[in-house]
Amino acid sequence: MPLPKQHTYTSEDYWNLPDGQRAELIDGQLYNMAPPSRMHQEILSALHWKIRSYIAEHGGSCKVYPAPFAVNLDADDKDWVEPDISVICDHSKLTDRGCTGAPDWIVEIVSPSSSRMDYYKKMNLYLDAGVRVYWIVDPIRERTTVCDFSGDNVPVMFTFSQTVAVSIYPDLAICIDDLLNG
């Protein structure tokens, strides 16, 4: 839910939030972020480790950042998000403040308070910004929705027990159950 709309917020407002207050700036509106659950953090840690290990083992140059990590999706200065995991392959997008431009792969882990935001608002925002792959990992429903924006692909849902191929890495496949129980 957005904070009360007094005006259109900018990156200056975003960067001047009080220490410890987490929010995202989407379409000029600030949205508070609730603290993550334990399960959210377990999934985040396991996925981050898996992706980072894969890239390192294969000599890749892409960078993997877990939240909190600021991503400015537009040049209009109205969209700053903090995806749970951002994979950035173009190092020219990296700045001291985070990432300027669309990451190649974004993972959002759904919490009850962020469900509508992750499934609808962010999906469209990431598509419009040029994100190549967007995963929505839903611990409550135990499913992962994969949006491969590289063509006319439609979102595909996988249960946590299914292995999901990562389209930007042809030989990487992830099973959430295996990560959590392994």
N, C-alpha and C positions, 0 to 999 in steps of 0.2 A: 504494500500500500504506500503511495507516495506521501511525502510530507505535505502539509497544507500548502496549496499553491498561492504564493504571494506574488511571484513573478517567475520569469524564466531564469533558471540558474545556469551558471557557466562553470568552466573548469576552475576559475578563481574561487568560487563558492565551494566546489568539491575539495580543492586542495587546502582550504581554510577551515575545514570541519575540525571540531575539537579532537585532540588526541584520543585515540581509542574508539571514536565513533566511526563505524563502517557504514558506508552508503554507496550507492551507484547513481550516476547521472545518466538518465535515459530520456532522450527527446526534451532536454532542458528541465527535467523534473528530478528531484532527489528522492531516492527510495532507500529507506533504512534496511539494514541487513541484520537479521537475527543471528545470535551465536549458533554455530553448528553443533549438531548432536555428536555423541560418541561414535555412532555407526557412520555418520557422514565423514568423520575424521579418519576412521579405519579405512573406508573405501578410498578416500583422498590419498592417504599415505600409501596404500597398496598400489593404486593406479600410478601415482607419481613415480614410485620406485620401479615399477614394471616398465613404464615408458622410458624413463631416464636410463635404466639398465640396458634396454634394447638399443637405444641410440648409441650409448657408449660402446657396447659390444660390437656394433656394426660400423664403428668409425664415423658415425653421422655427425653433422655439425648443427643440427637443430637444437634449440634450447627449450627446456621444460621448466615452467614456473608454476608452483602451487599458489593458491590464494593465501594471503592477500597480495595481489599483483595487479597494478593498474594498467588497463588497456584503453587507449583512446581510439575509438573506432572511426571517427570522422574528423574532417578538417574544419567542420563548423563549430567545434568546441562544445558540443552539447551531449556527447555520449562517452562517458567513462564507466567502464564495467570492471568487475573483479571476478573473472571466471574462476572456478575451482582449480582447473588446470588449463594452462595456455602453452601450446607448442608453436614456437616461432622459428621458421627456417631462414627467413630473410633478416640477417643481423642488422641491416640498416634501419629496421623498424625499432630497434632497441635503444632506449635512452635511459638516463639516470632515473627517470620517473616511472619507467615501465616500457610499454609497447605503444608505438604510434602507427596505427593501421591494423588490418585484420590479421590475427594469428592464423596459422594454417589449420590448426585443430584446437577446438575448445571442448572441454568437458565441464558440464554443470551437474552437480549432485543435488537432487531435489530434496528440499525439506518441506514440511507441511505449509510453511508460510511463503515459500517461493514457487510453488507448483505452477500456478497460472503464469507467472513471470517467465519461468524457464521454458514451459511448453509453447507459449504463444508469443509474447512480446519479444523475448530474446531470440527465439527461433527466427522470426522475421528480421530482427535487427542484425543478426549474424549473417543471414542470407544476403541482405542488402549491402552489408559491409564487405563481403567477399571472403568470408571464412570458408575454407574448403570442406571441412568436416566438423560436425557438431554432434556430440554425444550427450544425451540426457540420461543420467543414471538415477534410477528411482528406487531407493532402498525399501520403501513401504510396499510398492507393487512388485519388487524384485524383478525389475526389467530395465533394459537399456534401449533407448530409442536412438537410432543412428540416422542422422541426416547427412547424406553425402551430396553437397551442393555443386558437384563438378559436372552435373548434367541434368537431365530431366528426372532424376531419381526421386522417389517418394520416400518419406521416413519409413524405416523398418524397425520393428520391435523384436527384441531378443530377451528371453528369460535369463536370469543370472546363471543358470546351469548350461546355457548355450555358449559356444565359442564364437566370438565376434571378430571378423577380419577388419583390419584397419587399412582403409583404401590408400592412404598416403604412404604406407609401408607394406608392400605386398606380402612379406613373409612374417608379419606380426599379427597374431590373433590372441585375443584376451577373453578368458572366462572369469567373470567376477566371482563365482563360487570358488573356483580354484585359488584365486588371489586371497580370498577371505579365510579359506580353510586349509591353505597350504603351508 
